[in-house]
Amino acid sequence: MSAKISFLMKFGLSLAVVLLLFGCEESTLNSNESQITDAQALEELFLDDSDLEEPDVWQDGSEGIRDEGVQSLDEEIDPIAWWRIGHRSHTDVVVQFEDDDHAVITRTRSFDGSFRLLTELSDESMETIDKPMYNELVRKAYAVRVDDTPYPRRNWQIVEVTPEVMSSVDPNPHTVQILNMTAVRGDGSVIADISDPLNTYFDRENLPAVAAGEPVTVYVEVEGNIPAPIGMLRPNIYRGGRLPRLPLHDDGVAPDEIEGDGVYSGSYQVGYRLGLHQVGLDFIDDQTINDDEAPYDASGWGIPYRVVS
Protein backbone atom coordinates (compact mmCIF):
# COMPACT_ATOMS: atom_id res chain seq x y z
CA MET A 1 0.00 0.00 0.00
CA SER A 2 2.80 2.40 0.92
CA ALA A 3 4.56 1.62 -2.40
CA LYS A 4 1.38 2.53 -4.27
CA ILE A 5 1.05 5.81 -2.38
CA SER A 6 4.71 6.58 -3.04
CA PHE A 7 4.21 5.98 -6.77
CA LEU A 8 1.16 8.22 -6.87
CA MET A 9 3.03 10.96 -5.02
CA LYS A 10 5.95 10.76 -7.48
CA PHE A 11 3.60 10.77 -10.46
CA GLY A 12 1.69 13.74 -9.08
CA LEU A 13 4.91 15.63 -8.42
CA SER A 14 6.19 14.94 -11.95
CA LEU A 15 2.92 16.09 -13.47
CA ALA A 16 3.00 19.27 -11.41
CA VAL A 17 6.54 20.03 -12.61
CA VAL A 18 5.53 19.50 -16.26
CA LEU A 19 2.50 21.76 -15.90
CA LEU A 20 4.61 24.38 -14.15
CA LEU A 21 7.23 24.35 -16.90
CA PHE A 22 4.56 24.47 -19.61
CA GLY A 23 2.87 27.35 -17.85
CA CYS A 24 6.16 29.22 -17.55
CA GLU A 25 6.92 28.67 -21.24
CA GLU A 26 3.46 29.83 -22.30
CA SER A 27 3.75 32.82 -19.98
CA THR A 28 7.10 33.73 -21.53
CA LEU A 29 5.68 33.46 -25.06
CA ASN A 30 2.69 35.58 -24.12
CA SER A 31 4.97 38.12 -22.46
CA ASN A 32 7.17 38.37 -25.57
CA GLU A 33 4.12 38.68 -27.79
CA SER A 34 2.64 41.44 -25.67
CA GLN A 35 5.83 43.49 -25.98
CA ILE A 36 5.57 44.00 -29.76
CA THR A 37 3.72 46.90 -31.36
CA ASP A 38 0.71 46.65 -33.64
CA ALA A 39 2.94 47.50 -36.61
CA GLN A 40 5.37 44.70 -35.71
CA ALA A 41 2.49 42.27 -35.26
CA LEU A 42 1.10 43.12 -38.70
CA GLU A 43 4.52 42.69 -40.31
CA GLU A 44 4.87 39.25 -38.73
CA LEU A 45 1.36 38.22 -39.76
CA PHE A 46 2.05 39.21 -43.36
CA LEU A 47 5.43 37.50 -43.66
CA ASP A 48 4.23 34.37 -41.82
CA ASP A 49 1.46 33.75 -44.37
CA SER A 50 3.44 30.84 -45.82
CA ASP A 51 0.91 29.79 -48.48
CA LEU A 52 1.07 33.26 -49.99
CA GLU A 53 4.61 34.42 -49.20
CA GLU A 54 6.72 31.26 -49.30
CA PRO A 55 6.27 30.23 -52.97
CA ASP A 56 8.76 32.09 -55.17
CA VAL A 57 6.90 32.86 -58.39
CA TRP A 58 9.97 34.16 -60.24
CA GLN A 59 12.68 31.66 -59.25
CA ASP A 60 13.62 29.11 -61.91
CA GLY A 61 16.70 27.24 -60.78
CA SER A 62 17.51 25.05 -63.78
CA GLU A 63 13.97 24.46 -65.02
CA GLY A 64 14.47 26.91 -67.89
CA ILE A 65 16.52 24.27 -69.68
CA ARG A 66 13.32 22.29 -70.19
CA ASP A 67 11.39 25.17 -71.77
CA GLU A 68 10.55 24.84 -75.44
CA GLY A 69 8.68 28.11 -75.86
CA VAL A 70 11.76 30.22 -76.63
CA GLN A 71 13.80 27.81 -78.72
CA SER A 72 15.10 28.60 -82.22
CA LEU A 73 14.46 32.34 -82.04
CA ASP A 74 17.57 32.83 -84.23
CA GLU A 75 18.26 36.52 -83.65
CA GLU A 76 21.59 38.17 -82.71
CA ILE A 77 22.33 35.09 -80.63
CA ASP A 78 20.62 31.71 -80.80
CA PRO A 79 19.06 31.18 -77.37
CA ILE A 80 17.97 27.70 -76.48
CA ALA A 81 16.63 28.55 -73.02
CA TRP A 82 16.68 31.15 -70.25
CA TRP A 83 16.08 31.15 -66.53
CA ARG A 84 16.53 33.24 -63.41
CA ILE A 85 18.90 32.37 -60.61
CA GLY A 86 18.17 34.74 -57.77
CA HIS A 87 17.77 35.23 -54.05
CA ARG A 88 15.65 37.39 -51.76
CA SER A 89 18.26 39.66 -50.25
CA HIS A 90 16.15 42.33 -48.54
CA THR A 91 12.56 42.69 -47.35
CA ASP A 92 10.94 45.91 -46.19
CA VAL A 93 7.44 46.18 -44.70
CA VAL A 94 5.58 49.47 -44.26
CA VAL A 95 2.36 49.63 -42.21
CA GLN A 96 -0.02 52.56 -42.72
CA PHE A 97 -2.87 52.83 -40.22
CA GLU A 98 -6.10 54.26 -41.60
CA ASP A 99 -7.40 54.44 -38.03
CA ASP A 100 -7.06 52.38 -34.84
CA ASP A 101 -8.75 49.36 -36.41
CA HIS A 102 -7.66 49.28 -40.08
CA ALA A 103 -4.23 49.15 -41.74
CA VAL A 104 -2.62 48.78 -45.17
CA ILE A 105 0.58 46.71 -45.28
CA THR A 106 3.07 47.08 -48.14
CA ARG A 107 5.79 44.47 -48.52
CA THR A 108 8.73 45.27 -50.84
CA ARG A 109 11.30 42.57 -51.48
CA SER A 110 14.43 42.50 -53.62
CA PHE A 111 15.04 39.54 -55.90
CA ASP A 112 18.55 39.80 -57.30
CA GLY A 113 20.99 37.48 -59.00
CA SER A 114 21.59 36.38 -62.59
CA PHE A 115 19.48 36.07 -65.71
CA ARG A 116 21.07 33.12 -67.50
CA LEU A 117 20.89 32.36 -71.21
CA LEU A 118 21.86 29.08 -72.81
CA THR A 119 22.97 29.76 -76.38
CA GLU A 120 24.04 27.56 -79.27
CA LEU A 121 27.41 28.42 -80.79
CA SER A 122 27.39 25.52 -83.24
CA ASP A 123 25.85 22.09 -83.65
CA GLU A 124 28.34 20.78 -81.13
CA SER A 125 28.88 23.59 -78.63
CA MET A 126 26.82 25.79 -76.32
CA GLU A 127 27.55 28.72 -74.04
CA THR A 128 25.88 30.26 -70.99
CA ILE A 129 25.59 34.02 -70.64
CA ASP A 130 24.84 35.53 -67.22
CA LYS A 131 23.35 39.01 -67.04
CA PRO A 132 23.15 40.90 -63.73
CA MET A 133 19.55 40.88 -62.52
CA TYR A 134 17.87 43.28 -60.08
CA ASN A 135 14.15 43.04 -59.34
CA GLU A 136 11.69 44.53 -56.90
CA LEU A 137 8.67 42.51 -55.73
CA VAL A 138 5.75 44.40 -54.18
CA ARG A 139 2.51 43.14 -52.62
CA LYS A 140 -0.05 44.83 -50.37
CA ALA A 141 -2.49 43.55 -47.77
CA TYR A 142 -5.38 44.98 -45.77
CA ALA A 143 -5.81 44.17 -42.09
CA VAL A 144 -8.57 44.79 -39.55
CA ARG A 145 -8.60 44.66 -35.76
CA VAL A 146 -10.66 41.71 -34.53
CA ASP A 147 -9.92 41.80 -30.79
CA ASP A 148 -8.46 43.95 -28.01
CA THR A 149 -6.23 41.65 -25.98
CA PRO A 150 -2.76 42.46 -24.58
CA TYR A 151 -1.30 40.40 -27.46
CA PRO A 152 -1.17 42.39 -30.73
CA ARG A 153 -0.80 39.40 -33.09
CA ARG A 154 -4.10 38.02 -31.82
CA ASN A 155 -5.84 41.34 -32.30
CA TRP A 156 -5.34 41.64 -36.06
CA GLN A 157 -6.38 39.65 -39.10
CA ILE A 158 -5.27 40.07 -42.72
CA VAL A 159 -8.50 40.05 -44.69
CA GLU A 160 -7.43 41.10 -48.20
CA VAL A 161 -4.31 40.76 -50.39
CA THR A 162 -3.24 42.09 -53.78
CA PRO A 163 -1.32 40.41 -56.59
CA GLU A 164 2.46 40.70 -56.48
CA VAL A 165 4.17 43.05 -58.95
CA MET A 166 7.66 42.18 -60.18
CA SER A 167 9.76 44.76 -62.02
CA SER A 168 13.39 45.18 -62.97
CA VAL A 169 15.03 48.11 -61.17
CA ASP A 170 18.25 50.12 -61.25
CA PRO A 171 20.84 49.47 -62.54
CA ASN A 172 18.63 47.43 -64.93
CA PRO A 173 16.21 49.32 -67.20
CA HIS A 174 12.45 48.86 -66.88
CA THR A 175 10.66 49.41 -70.20
CA VAL A 176 8.22 46.47 -70.21
CA GLN A 177 4.79 47.27 -68.75
CA ILE A 178 1.78 45.00 -68.20
CA LEU A 179 -1.38 47.05 -68.71
CA ASN A 180 -4.18 44.57 -68.14
CA MET A 181 -4.91 40.89 -67.51
CA THR A 182 -8.16 38.99 -68.00
CA ALA A 183 -8.51 35.32 -67.03
CA VAL A 184 -11.49 33.31 -68.31
CA ARG A 185 -12.81 29.79 -67.80
CA GLY A 186 -13.49 27.30 -70.54
CA ASP A 187 -17.12 28.47 -70.69
CA GLY A 188 -16.00 32.08 -71.23
CA SER A 189 -16.91 33.40 -67.78
CA VAL A 190 -14.42 35.86 -66.29
CA ILE A 191 -12.34 34.75 -63.30
CA ALA A 192 -10.46 38.03 -62.83
CA ASP A 193 -9.91 41.28 -64.72
CA ILE A 194 -7.00 43.36 -63.40
CA SER A 195 -5.46 46.62 -64.60
CA ASP A 196 -4.11 48.08 -61.33
CA PRO A 197 -2.73 45.12 -59.36
CA LEU A 198 -1.54 46.97 -56.26
CA ASN A 199 -4.99 48.48 -55.82
CA THR A 200 -6.84 45.24 -56.57
CA TYR A 201 -7.62 43.58 -53.24
CA PHE A 202 -8.87 39.99 -53.04
CA ASP A 203 -10.66 38.65 -49.97
CA ARG A 204 -8.03 36.41 -48.31
CA GLU A 205 -10.64 33.75 -47.55
CA ASN A 206 -12.49 34.14 -50.84
CA LEU A 207 -9.83 34.36 -53.56
CA PRO A 208 -10.79 33.88 -57.23
CA ALA A 209 -11.72 30.20 -57.43
CA VAL A 210 -11.25 27.69 -60.24
CA ALA A 211 -12.06 24.00 -60.33
CA ALA A 212 -9.33 21.36 -60.33
CA GLY A 213 -8.57 20.30 -63.90
CA GLU A 214 -10.44 23.26 -65.40
CA PRO A 215 -9.00 24.98 -68.51
CA VAL A 216 -8.07 28.65 -68.04
CA THR A 217 -7.11 31.18 -70.72
CA VAL A 218 -5.40 34.47 -69.93
CA TYR A 219 -5.25 37.59 -72.10
CA VAL A 220 -2.52 40.08 -71.21
CA GLU A 221 -2.07 43.54 -72.70
CA VAL A 222 1.57 44.63 -72.70
CA GLU A 223 3.64 47.54 -73.97
CA GLY A 224 7.39 47.71 -74.48
CA ASN A 225 10.17 48.13 -77.01
CA ILE A 226 10.14 46.81 -80.58
CA PRO A 227 10.66 43.89 -81.20
CA ALA A 228 7.83 43.10 -78.79
CA PRO A 229 8.53 41.55 -75.37
CA ILE A 230 8.60 37.80 -74.90
CA GLY A 231 5.87 36.49 -72.62
CA MET A 232 5.72 33.41 -70.42
CA LEU A 233 2.95 31.99 -68.24
CA ARG A 234 3.90 30.48 -64.89
CA PRO A 235 0.88 28.36 -63.90
CA ASN A 236 -0.03 26.43 -60.75
CA ILE A 237 2.63 27.75 -58.37
CA TYR A 238 2.00 26.62 -54.81
CA ARG A 239 3.86 26.07 -51.58
CA GLY A 240 6.33 23.30 -52.39
CA GLY A 241 5.80 22.99 -56.14
CA ARG A 242 5.01 24.37 -59.56
CA LEU A 243 4.34 23.34 -63.15
CA PRO A 244 6.67 24.22 -66.07
CA ARG A 245 6.44 27.60 -67.78
CA LEU A 246 4.32 28.02 -70.90
CA PRO A 247 4.65 30.57 -73.72
CA LEU A 248 2.26 33.51 -74.13
CA HIS A 249 1.70 34.45 -77.78
CA ASP A 250 0.70 37.52 -79.77
CA ASP A 251 0.65 35.72 -83.12
CA GLY A 252 -3.02 35.62 -84.09
CA VAL A 253 -3.22 31.87 -83.48
CA ALA A 254 -6.04 30.81 -81.14
CA PRO A 255 -6.59 31.65 -78.40
CA ASP A 256 -4.79 34.85 -79.53
CA GLU A 257 -7.09 36.95 -81.71
CA ILE A 258 -4.99 39.58 -83.52
CA GLU A 259 -1.31 39.27 -84.36
CA GLY A 260 0.93 42.04 -83.08
CA ASP A 261 -1.74 44.03 -81.23
CA GLY A 262 0.09 43.87 -77.89
CA VAL A 263 -2.42 41.46 -76.36
CA TYR A 264 -0.82 38.11 -75.53
CA SER A 265 -2.75 34.95 -74.72
CA GLY A 266 -2.14 31.47 -73.43
CA SER A 267 -4.01 28.58 -71.84
CA TYR A 268 -3.29 26.05 -69.13
CA GLN A 269 -5.06 23.35 -67.19
CA VAL A 270 -5.53 23.98 -63.49
CA GLY A 271 -3.74 21.46 -61.28
CA TYR A 272 -5.50 18.94 -59.07
CA ARG A 273 -3.89 20.01 -55.80
CA LEU A 274 -6.53 21.91 -53.85
CA GLY A 275 -5.79 25.13 -52.00
CA LEU A 276 -3.99 28.38 -52.68
CA HIS A 277 -2.03 28.70 -55.94
CA GLN A 278 -0.49 31.59 -57.86
CA VAL A 279 -0.12 32.21 -61.57
CA GLY A 280 2.74 34.35 -62.87
CA LEU A 281 2.64 36.58 -65.95
CA ASP A 282 6.27 37.09 -66.97
CA PHE A 283 7.36 39.49 -69.73
CA ILE A 284 10.96 40.12 -70.77
CA ASP A 285 12.35 42.59 -73.28
CA ASP A 286 13.19 40.85 -76.56
CA GLN A 287 16.79 42.06 -76.54
CA THR A 288 17.37 40.71 -73.03
CA ILE A 289 17.02 37.24 -74.53
CA ASN A 290 18.27 37.79 -78.09
CA ASP A 291 21.22 40.15 -77.62
CA ASP A 292 24.14 39.09 -75.44
CA GLU A 293 25.02 42.73 -74.66
CA ALA A 294 21.53 44.01 -73.81
CA PRO A 295 20.74 44.31 -70.08
CA TYR A 296 18.05 42.43 -68.18
CA ASP A 297 14.66 44.18 -68.49
CA ALA A 298 11.42 42.57 -67.27
CA SER A 299 8.02 42.94 -65.63
CA GLY A 300 5.53 40.50 -64.12
CA TRP A 301 2.41 39.96 -62.03
CA GLY A 302 1.86 37.10 -59.60
CA ILE A 303 -1.86 36.52 -59.00
CA PRO A 304 -3.27 34.36 -56.17
CA TYR A 305 -6.26 32.07 -56.66
CA ARG A 306 -7.81 29.04 -55.02
CA VAL A 307 -8.26 25.59 -56.54
CA VAL A 308 -11.49 23.92 -55.43
CA SER A 309 -13.00 20.50 -56.06
N, C-alpha and C positions, 0 to 999 in steps of 0.2 A: 504493500500500500504506500509506504513512504517513498519507494522508488518511482511509483506512478506520479505521486505529488511532485517529486523532484523534477521529473521529466516535464510535467505541465508548467512548472515554474520556469524552467529553462526555455521552453517553447514560448511562453508568454513574454519573457524578457527579450528574447530574440526578435519576436514580432514587434515589440515596442520600439526596439532600436531601429528596425527597418522603417517603421512608420515615422519615427523621429527624423531619420536621415532624409526620407522622401519629403517630409514636410519642410525641412530646412532647404532642400534643393529647390522645391517649388517656390518657397518664400524668396530665395535668392533670385530665381528667374523672374518672379513677379516684381521684385524690387528693381532689378535691372531694366525691366520693361517700362516701369513707371517713371524711370529717370529720363527717357527719351522725349523729345518734343513731338508735336503733331506732324511737323514737316519731316522729321526723321522717320516717324512711323509710316508715313505715306510713301517715302522713298523705299523703305524696306518692303512694304506691301507690293509696290510696283515691280521691283527687281526680283522678288521671290515668287512671282507668278510664272512658274517654270514652264507650263504648257505654252505660254505666250512668248516668254523672253528667252528660254533656253534654246529652242531651235534656231540655227543660224541659216537664214534664208539664202545668204549670198556666198557662203563658203562652198568651195568645190572639192578641195583636196585634189585627187587625181581623176575624178569622174569625167572631167572634160575630154579625156582621151577617148571615151566611149561615145561621144556625141557625133552624130552624122549630119546634123543640120547645117554645119558651116564648112563642110568639106568641099574641096575642088572649087574654091572661089576664084583662084587664078588671077590675082591682081598683082600689085607690086611685089608681094611675096606670096607663097603658096601655102596658106595655113591649112593644116589638117585638123587642128583642134585648139581650143583655148580654155583656160580655167583660172580661177582666182585662188591664191594661196595667201590667206590673211589672218589677222588676229585682232581681237578686241583689246585695244591698248588703253583706252580711257573712257570712262562713263561719267556723265554729269547729269544730275537730276535737279530740276527747278520746280518748286511748288508755289503756286499762286493761289491764295485764298480769296474766294469771292466774298465770303462772309465766314462766320464761325463754323458753319456746317457744310460748306461746299468748297472744293478745291480742284484746280486743274494742275496736272502733273505733266511735265515735259521731260522726256528722257532723250539725251543726245549721246551717241556712242561713236567712237572712231573705229573704223575697220580698215586697217592699213596692211600693206604687204607687197605682194607681187602679182601682176597680171601676166600669166605665162602663155606664150604661143608655142605650138609645135608646128614647125614648118618643114616642107620637103625641099631639100637642096637638089636631089636627083632621085632616080629610081632606087638607089641603094643607100642614100644617106639623108638624115634628118637633123634638125637643129632646134634647140629651145631658145626662145627670146624672152627675157624677163623685163617687164616695164614697171617702174615704181608706181604703186597704187595707194591713193589716199581717198578714203570715203568717209562720209558722215551719215549716220543712221539716226533718224528722229521718229519717235512715236509719242503720242499724248494719251492721257487717261483722265477720267473724271471721277472724283470720289465724293462720297457723302458721309456725314457723321450718322452713325446708327445707334450710338450709346454714349454714356457719359460716366465711364468708370475711371479709376486712377491709371488705367493702362491704355495708352494711346492707340496701340495696334489693334486693340479690340473695339475701339470706338469708331473706326473708319472702315469703309468698304468701297472698293473700286467697282463702279457700276457700268462704266462705258470705256471703250478703248478705240483708238483710231488705227488705220493702217500704218505701216512703217514706210518712211520715205528714205531711199538710199540715193546719194548723189556724190559724184566725185568733187573733191575740194582742193584748194591750193596745196601744193604747187601744180596739181593737175587742173586742166581746163574743165568747164562744165557747160557744154553747148547742147546736150541732148535733154529734151523736156517731154515728159508725158503729160498730155493735156486732159485725157479722159479715158475711162475704162468702163465697159459694160459687159457683164457676164450674164449669159442666158442658158436656160435648161434646154434639153432636147425638144421640148414642146414649144419653145420660143418665149416662155415666161422669163421675166427679168429677175435675176438673183440680186444683183447690185449694180448701181450706176454711180460712178465716182468721178468728180472733176477737181475736188479740193480735199485731198486725203487727210490733211492734218486738221481739218475742220469737219470731218465726217466721223461721227461717233457712233459706234455699234454698242448695243446693250451687251455687256459682258456675259450675261446668262442667256442671251437670245441672239446670238450671232447669225448672220446669213446661213441658212441650212440647205444642204443638198443631200440627196439620198445616196447611200453606198452603191457604187457601180453605175451611177447616173452619168450620161455624157454632158459635158459643159463646154460651151464655146465662149471665148473672150474676144472682144473687139477693143483695140487700143489705139487712140489717136496720139501721134507723136510728131514733134518737130525737131529738126536738127540740121546738120550740114548736109551738103550734097557731095558724094553719094549718100543715100539715106542710111540712117542707123540700122544696125543688125539687131533683131529682136529675138529673145528667147523666153519661153514659158517655163517656170519652175513649179510644177504641180505637186500637190499632196505632200507638203513638208510638215512633219510633225515631230514631237519630242522623241528622238531616238531613230528617226529614219526619214527617207525621202524617195521619190521616184526620179528617174533621169530627166534631164532637161529636154524640152521640145522646141522646135523652131516656130516663130511667129512670122507670118508672111504678109507682104503687101504686093502680091503678084496677080491679083484678079482671079485666082483659082480658089474655088469654094473650100472653106467658108468665106474667103476674102471676096469682096464684091467688085472693087475697082482697083486696077493696078496703079500703083504710084500715087495714090491720093493721101498718103500719110496715115491711113487707118490700117493697122495690122490685125490679123486674126489668127486664131489657132484653137484647136479642140483637144480635150483630154477626157479620160474616164476617171471619175472619182474613185479613190481607193475604198477598200472594204473595212479598213480600220476605223471604228467609230470614235468620235471625240473631236477635239480641236485640231484643225489643220491650218496651213497657210499656203497661199499661192503667190509666187513671185513673178512680177513682170520686169524683165531685165533688158535694157536697151543700151547698146554700146556703139559709139561712133565708128563708122565704117573704117576710117583710117587707123583706129586703134588696133584693129585686127589685120588689116591688109597692108599696112606700111610699118616697117620695122623701126622707123625713126619717129613716128607720130606718138604722142603721149597717150596715156590712159584717159578716157573720157566716157562717163557712163551715168545712167540714171535708172532708178527702179522703184517699184512699189511692192510691198509685201502685205497681203490682205488676208485677215483671219476669217475663217468660216468653220462651221460645224458639220461633221458627217453624221447622219442619222440613219437608222434602219428603215 
